[in-house]
Amino acid sequence: MKSKPNPFLRFSLALAASSVFLSMGAAHAATYDWTGAANNNFTDGGNWVGGIWSQWDDYRFVGTPTNPSISINGYFGIGSLTLQSGLTTDIVINSTNAQPLIMHTGIANSGLALISIDANSSNLTLNGEYIAGSAVTWDVGAGRSLTLNGPLNDWSGNGTASLVKNGAGTAVLTGANGYTGATTVNNGILQVSTQNGLASSSAITIASGAALSMTAASNNTLNVNTALTLNGGTLSAGGGSAVTHYGNFHLGNSGSISVGNDTGTSNITGNLSVDGRDLYNDNAGFSAITVGDNS
């Protein structure tokens, strides 16, 4: 008689395979330098110094690579991406696979920012879906930019992604993102182009000297449905854009709300607390800051 397949065995094998996949990062701590000498395939060892490549490690870009436009066509994880001082051309990474690229900190990079761009380097553009199960830290140097054209989402079953923006440069989120962790802007500018560009369910904090900006060209509304704290930072909406906030809003002692031209608005419908600051419009009163009920 033909035996029936054991579903518990299948589950055990799948769990074991998953454990092997996840544990690969713990065994690796290598650093690879991109040359692009063979082609534009990120996973081809011939494109890296030493002729080898493996996942969950730290990948660096410097000098003048043969292929600065890079294709990722597999499902794997990275430890960190670094654009080093002396990089002479912008780097573009295109994820062409239906499966997303896993951006996972704390595995091989020993505390490095997930993506680091030196002020004396060039700019980075990421095209495709990226997932993470922990804090995604972007350190963008002064005068440099990091642009994410695909969504940043949680790594389902492996944790929640949160976003931390460091460095004096600019990080740009051009599309809707599905990550659900906190958003923290410690330095520089985090620029958002769509109304669902930020996590809708976790706190947003903007530190002193930093800024969260809704682009003027988007002509859209950034919806913030959670606690928003300006610890000396700036929340700005460019011309034609608006910021609508539905959670508790705390404007710190040196924080500010800057509304663009005559078509920009900021609407606050949650609890508003202000530490020694005036709410003002720096464009001669053409735009409005609206405080709703219970505010």
HELIX and SHEET records of a PDB file:
HELIX    1   1 PRO A    7  ALA A   27  1                                  21    
HELIX    2   2 GLY A   45  ASN A   47  5                                   3    
HELIX    3   3 ALA A  216  SER A  218  5                                   3    
SHEET    1   A11 THR A  31  ASP A  33  0                                        
SHEET    2   A11 ASP A  58  PHE A  61  1                                        
SHEET    3   A11 SER A  80  LEU A  83  1                                        
SHEET    4   A11 ILE A 115  ILE A 117  1                                        
SHEET    5   A11 ALA A 135  VAL A 140  1                                        
SHEET    6   A11 SER A 162  ASN A 166  1                                        
SHEET    7   A11 THR A 183  VAL A 185  1                                        
SHEET    8   A11 ILE A 204  ALA A 207  1                                        
SHEET    9   A11 LEU A 228  ASN A 231  1                                        
SHEET   10   A11 PHE A 249  LEU A 251  1                                        
SHEET   11   A11 LEU A 272  VAL A 274  1                                        
SHEET    1   B 9 SER A  69  ILE A  72  0                                        
SHEET    2   B 9 ILE A  91  SER A  95  1                                        
SHEET    3   B 9 LEU A 124  ASN A 127  1                                        
SHEET    4   B 9 SER A 145  LEU A 148  1                                        
SHEET    5   B 9 THR A 170  LEU A 173  1                                        
SHEET    6   B 9 ILE A 189  VAL A 192  1                                        
SHEET    7   B 9 ALA A 211  MET A 214  1                                        
SHEET    8   B 9 THR A 234  ALA A 237  1                                        
SHEET    9   B 9 SER A 256  VAL A 259  1                                        
SHEET    1   C 4 GLY A  77  ILE A  78  0                                        
SHEET    2   C 4 LEU A 101  MET A 103  1                                        
SHEET    3   C 4 TYR A 130  ALA A 132  1                                        
SHEET    4   C 4 LEU A 152  ASP A 154  1                                        
SHEET    1   D 4 THR A 221  VAL A 224  0                                        
SHEET    2   D 4 ALA A 242  HIS A 245  1                                        
SHEET    3   D 4 THR A 265  ILE A 268  1                                        
SHEET    4   D 4 ALA A 288  VAL A 291  1                                        
END                                                                             
